[in-house]
Amino acid sequence: VEAPPAALPKFLADAQAIADDLRKTPVTADELQRALKPTVERIQRDRTTNGWWIGSLGGIQTDPRVLAALQTQLRDYQAVTPADLQRAAQKY
């Protein structure tokens, strides 16, 4: 997304307001599912292509964390809860 430099203060204020609200009020389960759905669908779709597998499996032999991350990636996204997001917002 591109925006003129003059728009930066408004953007930062809006982002801060959203973060402040998230610290106080968790997103609804519906909001979270609507936000996660495109990512989950992309992961599922990407995993059906040779290009994704070639790119993703490159580091498995040298870094065991790569395999662990690939095995849990989809479940990790699907396991996120509104409370998880709120805790992250409160922490960071």
N, C-alpha and C positions, 0 to 999 in steps of 0.2 A: 504494500500500500504506500502510495506516495502522497505527501501533503506538503503544502508550503510551510516554511519555517515559522511563519507567523501563527500557524495553527497548533504548534507544539504546546504552548501553555494550556490551551483548552483541552487538548488530548490528555496531557498529564493530570490535569484536574479531574477529568472524567474517569481516568484509570484509577486515581486515588479514591474517588467516591465509590467506585465499584468494589475495590479492595476493602474499604472501610465497611461497606454494607455486607460483604461476604464474611467479614470477621464477626459481625453481630448476628447475621441471619443466614443459615445455610441455604443453598439452592434446593429446589424441590427435586424429588426423584425424577419427575417428568423432565425438568430442565436438564438435569444431568444426562439422562438417557438420550435426549435430543442432541445434546452437545457431543456425546460419545459415539453416537450411531455412525456418522460419516467416517470416523477414524477406525472403528471396528470393521465396518464394511470394506474400507480400503485395505486393511490388513488381510482380511479374508480373501479379497480379490487378488491382492499382490502375491499371496502365497500360492496362487494357481499358476504363476508364470515362472519360466526358467530363469529369467533375468533376476527376479527377486532372490531365488535360491542361490544362484551363482554369486550375487553380491552379498548375500547374508551369510553364506557358509564359509567365506574366505578366511575368517580368523579362528575357526573352530579348533584347528590343530594346535595353534599357538596360545590360545586364550580360552580356557574352559568356561569363562563367564559368558562368552558369546553363545555357546550352546544353551546354557541355562536361561539366558535372556530370550533366545528364540523360542524355547519351550514354554515360557510363561508369559510372553508378551501379550497375547490376546486375553488370557485369563486375568492378567494384571489390570488391563484397561477395564475389563468387565467387572472387576471386583471393587473399583473405586466407588466410594459412597459420598453422599453429601457431607457427612461428618468428617470424612478424610479431607475434603477440600476446605472445609471450614478450619480444621486444625492447621492445615498448611498456611492458610491465609493469616491465621492468628500468629503462627510462628515466624513467618517471613513478611 
